[in-house]
Amino acid sequence: MAPGSSILVVEDEPAIQELIAVNLEHAGHRVLRAASAEEAQQSIHDALPDLVVLDWMLPGDSGISLARRLRSDRRTRDIPIIMLTARAQEQDRVAGLEAGADDYVSKPFSPRELIARVKAVMRRRAPHLTDETIEVAALSVNPATHRVTANRQAIELGPTEFRMLHFFVTHPERVWSRAQLLDEIWGDHVFVEERTVDVHIRRLRKALEPTGHDGLIETVRSAGYRFCAS
């Protein structure tokens, strides 16, 4: 996973919360903490995390209820969720997954297992937040080194254009509106004009033009932009 990915840990037992947080921070992530569903919702309201580690049993509202609310809200429905619980029966696992959890870790657990699960879920649900090199249509994007090559030629990109290209290559063929791209690339609490997206699209296309890869970024009339991987 890319350095600095933010993970919200929702756990009411201080010792377990500390264990999880310390290990995630050691793995290079930024950790936010909450001891209840209410605290978690406030944290998510302030800034979207990249992933939520969510305890099933919480004081007041349960983790299951919070997971359902996150999945029903357009703003939070795509946040990956790992459910953490002492409930190990099959019906409990099914209930957690049906509530919207992407994975399920039973207590007691090893920190190494949790880190591995976090990495696997992020790779599956949020590939733009991983540090793996993506290669498509003779275009190579390496988030770890921030290097881009096209037909083995180095492509120089600014930081925003790099983030935009990396997001596109990890989400091919889907149409993204300007508002969605602002949320995904700039963050949902950064307020800039939607036309800013057009400026950076032009810059990105210009950088890709010498190798003919500018045509991979398509304008979809009245809808937004799409990265065509074929």
WOHU-V935229 format. One record per residue. N is the residue number from 1. PHI is phi as a letter, one per 40 degrees, with the letter a starting at -180 (none if undefined). PSI is psi in whole degrees, -180 to 180 (* if undefined). Layout:
n = {N,N}
phi = {PHI,PHI}
psi = {PSI,PSI}
//
This chain:
n = {1,2,3,4,5,6,7,8,9,10,11,12,13,14,15,16,17,18,19,20,21,22,23,24,25,26,27,28,29,30,31,32,33,34,35,36,37,38,39,40,41,42,43,44,45,46,47,48,49,50,51,52,53,54,55,56,57,58,59,60,61,62,63,64,65,66,67,68,69,70,71,72,73,74,75,76,77,78,79,80,81,82,83,84,85,86,87,88,89,90,91,92,93,94,95,96,97,98,99,100,101,102,103,104,105,106,107,108,109,110,111,112,113,114,115,116,117,118,119,120,121,122,123,124,125,126,127,128,129,130,131,132,133,134,135,136,137,138,139,140,141,142,143,144,145,146,147,148,149,150,151,152,153,154,155,156,157,158,159,160,161,162,163,164,165,166,167,168,169,170,171,172,173,174,175,176,177,178,179,180,181,182,183,184,185,186,187,188,189,190,191,192,193,194,195,196,197,198,199,200,201,202,203,204,205,206,207,208,209,210,211,212,213,214,215,216,217,218,219,220,221,222,223,224,225,226,227,228,229,230}
phi = {none,c,d,g,d,c,b,c,b,b,a,c,c,d,c,c,d,c,d,c,c,c,c,c,c,c,c,h,c,c,b,b,b,a,b,a,c,c,c,c,c,c,c,c,c,c,a,c,c,c,a,b,c,b,c,c,c,b,c,g,c,c,c,c,c,c,d,c,c,c,c,c,c,d,c,b,c,c,c,c,b,b,c,b,a,c,c,b,c,d,c,c,c,c,c,c,c,c,c,h,c,c,a,a,b,c,c,c,b,c,d,c,c,c,c,c,c,d,c,c,c,c,c,c,c,b,c,c,b,c,b,c,c,b,b,a,f,g,b,b,b,b,c,c,b,f,b,b,b,b,f,g,b,c,b,c,b,c,d,c,c,c,c,c,c,c,c,c,c,c,b,c,g,c,c,b,c,c,c,c,c,d,c,c,b,c,h,c,b,b,b,b,c,c,c,d,d,c,c,c,c,c,c,c,c,c,c,c,c,d,b,g,c,c,c,c,c,c,c,b,d,g,b,i,b,a,c,c,c,c}
psi = {149,142,141,1,137,135,126,121,116,99,128,-12,113,-42,-41,-41,-44,-43,-47,-48,-46,-43,-37,-41,-39,-31,0,11,156,128,130,148,146,144,3,166,-36,-45,-38,-43,-38,-42,-43,-34,-39,-40,135,128,165,-22,152,127,115,119,141,-50,111,155,136,-123,141,163,-35,-45,-41,-42,-43,-41,-41,-40,-25,-10,128,-37,-31,1,-22,4,124,140,129,119,133,122,158,-10,120,2,153,-41,-30,-41,-44,-43,-42,-44,-39,-26,-12,2,143,-23,170,121,125,140,143,154,160,141,-36,-38,-44,-44,-41,-40,-42,-48,-42,-43,-42,-38,-37,-44,-28,67,-24,-10,6,170,22,141,134,131,125,133,46,20,127,127,118,103,-22,-37,-6,37,140,134,146,123,37,12,138,136,125,123,147,167,-43,-42,-35,-47,-40,-47,-43,-40,-44,-46,-21,-3,60,156,-11,142,129,129,166,-42,-41,-40,-37,-46,-44,-35,-39,-26,146,-4,17,122,103,161,143,-30,-15,-35,-43,-39,-46,-30,-43,-43,-42,-45,-40,-40,-32,-10,-41,-28,4,11,-3,-28,-12,-22,106,142,126,111,129,12,-48,-133,153,139,117,110,-12,*}
//
